[in-house]
Amino acid sequence: MLLEKLVVGSFGANCYLLGCENSSSGVVIDPGDEVERILQKIREMEINVKKIILTHGHPDHIAGANALKEATGATVMMNPLDTEIANSRILNMMLGIKNDSRFEPDEELLDGQKIVTGDICLEVLHTPGHSRGSVCLVGDGYIFTGDLLFAGGIGRCDLPGGDESQMAESLRKIIKLDEDIKVYPGHGPSTTIRAESRGNMYLGDWV
């Protein structure tokens, strides 16, 4: 599998590009901004993007999805519980983001669903707390956690749709995974389940 990370936008969100080496098909996770940079990386990787997958509906993770869909013809996928927040003018105002475009995903992301593109297989885990529709994507030895779990930190749950009790339950679900799993979060550097279960000071209050 080919894997590249781009840090995009004023909030420094991580956008991930995955490519199948056998079929050249690929997916993009959380294209939050800077679509031209993402397209350039797609060309460099020589992949044909089939799916645009959104870990949640906050604007710093979805703002480039419509433009990337138009450029690639890919299908946009998101949990339906975040459709409302994805179109929230109040949230955009809270975050200082100007965005009046309407967002509607093409396909739903549901708990237990498997997304297969070439030899890439991602299983969807519904992990609410940061938002109602937040999901993680589990592959073979790795997980994309969106804004649930970071290296040395956890996501906030004080924005609309956030919930402390759901956040705690979702974190417990993730920390129970194999310790060797590589964690690719929505912001910041990568880490592992082992590193966070042993050294993330925030988890003690939540799990």
C-alpha positions in Angstrom: 0.0 0.0 0.0 1.1 3.5 -0.8 0.5 6.1 2.0 1.1 9.8 1.9 0.1 12.6 4.4 -0.5 16.2 3.6 -1.1 18.8 6.4 -3.7 21.2 5.0 -5.5 24.4 5.9 -5.1 26.9 8.7 -6.1 24.3 11.3 -3.3 21.9 10.2 -5.6 18.9 9.5 -4.0 15.7 8.2 -5.2 14.6 4.8 -4.2 11.0 3.9 -3.8 9.5 0.4 -3.8 5.7 0.1 -3.0 3.8 -3.1 -3.1 0.2 -4.1 0.2 -0.7 -5.8 -1.4 -3.5 -7.8 -4.4 -1.7 -9.3 -3.4 2.0 -8.9 -6.8 2.7 -7.3 -6.9 4.8 -4.2 -8.7 6.8 -1.5 -8.4 10.2 0.1 -9.2 10.7 3.7 -10.2 14.1 5.0 -9.4 16.6 2.2 -9.9 19.6 4.4 -8.3 22.3 2.2 -5.7 22.9 -0.4 -7.2 20.8 -3.1 -4.6 21.7 -5.7 -1.9 20.3 -3.4 -3.9 17.1 -3.0 -4.4 16.7 -6.7 -0.7 17.2 -7.3 0.1 14.5 -4.8 -2.4 12.2 -6.5 -0.7 12.8 -9.8 2.7 12.1 -8.2 1.4 8.8 -6.7 -0.2 7.9 -10.0 -3.4 6.7 -8.4 -7.0 6.8 -9.5 -9.0 8.0 -6.5 -12.3 6.0 -6.1 -13.4 7.1 -2.6 -13.2 10.3 -0.6 -13.7 9.2 3.0 -14.5 11.7 5.8 -13.8 10.8 9.4 -16.3 13.5 10.6 -18.1 16.6 9.4 -16.1 19.4 10.7 -15.1 22.0 8.1 -11.3 21.6 8.6 -11.7 18.0 7.4 -14.3 18.3 4.7 -14.0 21.7 3.1 -12.1 20.4 0.0 -14.3 17.3 -0.6 -16.7 18.8 -3.1 -13.9 20.3 -5.3 -11.9 17.0 -5.1 -15.0 15.0 -6.1 -15.5 17.3 -9.1 -11.8 16.9 -10.1 -11.6 13.1 -9.6 -15.1 11.8 -10.0 -14.7 9.9 -6.7 -17.5 9.0 -4.3 -17.7 11.0 -1.1 -18.5 9.0 2.1 -19.4 10.2 5.6 -21.5 9.0 8.5 -25.1 10.4 8.1 -25.2 11.7 11.7 -22.7 14.4 10.7 -24.6 15.8 7.7 -26.2 18.5 9.8 -23.0 19.6 11.4 -21.3 19.6 8.1 -23.7 22.3 7.0 -23.8 24.3 10.2 -23.2 28.0 9.7 -23.0 28.4 13.5 -20.0 26.0 13.7 -18.3 27.7 10.8 -18.7 31.0 12.6 -17.4 29.5 15.8 -14.3 28.4 14.0 -13.9 31.6 11.9 -14.5 29.7 8.6 -16.4 31.3 5.7 -18.2 28.5 3.8 -21.7 28.8 2.4 -21.6 25.8 0.1 -24.0 22.9 0.8 -22.4 19.5 1.5 -24.1 16.2 0.9 -22.2 12.9 0.9 -22.8 10.3 -1.8 -22.6 7.3 0.4 -23.0 6.6 4.1 -20.3 5.3 6.4 -21.8 2.8 8.9 -20.3 0.9 11.8 -18.8 -2.4 10.7 -18.9 -1.5 7.0 -15.9 -2.5 4.9 -14.5 -0.2 2.2 -12.5 -2.1 -0.4 -10.5 -0.4 -3.1 -7.9 -2.6 -4.8 -6.1 -4.4 -2.0 -7.0 -1.6 0.5 -9.6 -2.7 3.0 -10.8 -0.3 5.7 -13.3 -1.2 8.3 -15.5 1.5 9.7 -15.8 2.0 13.5 -18.4 4.4 14.6 -16.7 6.4 17.4 -18.8 9.3 18.5 -17.8 11.9 21.0 -15.9 14.5 19.0 -19.0 14.6 16.9 -22.1 12.4 16.6 -21.0 10.8 13.4 -17.2 10.5 14.0 -15.7 7.3 12.7 -12.3 5.6 12.7 -11.0 3.5 9.8 -9.2 0.3 10.6 -6.8 -1.3 8.1 -4.2 -4.1 8.3 -2.0 -2.9 11.2 -3.1 0.7 11.1 -6.0 3.0 12.1 -7.1 6.5 11.0 -8.6 8.1 14.1 -9.8 11.4 12.9 -10.1 13.8 15.8 -10.8 11.1 18.4 -7.2 10.2 19.4 -3.9 12.1 18.8 -0.3 11.5 19.8 -0.4 12.6 23.4 -3.9 14.0 23.3 -7.6 13.4 22.5 -10.2 15.3 20.6 -12.4 18.0 22.1 -16.0 17.4 22.7 -17.2 21.0 23.5 -18.3 21.7 19.9 -21.9 21.1 18.7 -22.4 17.4 18.5 -19.7 16.6 21.0 -20.4 14.3 24.0 -18.1 13.4 26.9 -19.6 10.0 27.7 -19.6 9.0 24.1 -16.0 10.1 23.8 -15.0 8.0 26.8 -16.7 4.9 25.3 -15.1 5.4 21.9 -11.6 5.8 23.4 -12.1 2.6 25.4 -13.0 0.8 22.1 -9.9 2.1 20.4 -7.4 1.4 23.2 -8.5 -2.2 23.3 -7.1 -2.8 19.8 -3.8 -4.5 19.2 -0.9 -2.5 20.8 1.2 -2.6 17.6 -1.4 -0.8 15.5 -0.1 2.4 13.9 -2.3 5.4 14.6 -2.8 8.1 12.0 -4.7 10.9 13.6 -6.5 13.9 12.2 -3.9 16.3 13.5 -0.3 16.0 14.5 2.2 13.1 14.1 1.5 9.4 13.9 1.7 7.1 17.0 0.8 3.6 18.1 -1.9 2.2 20.4 0.9 1.0 22.7 2.4 4.5 23.0 -1.0 6.1 23.8 -2.2 3.4 26.2 0.9 3.8 28.2 1.9 7.5 27.8 -1.2 9.6 26.9 -1.9 11.5 30.1 -5.4 12.4 29.0 -6.6 8.9 28.6 -6.5 8.3 32.4 -9.5 10.5 32.9 -11.5 8.9 30.1 -10.9 5.2 29.9 
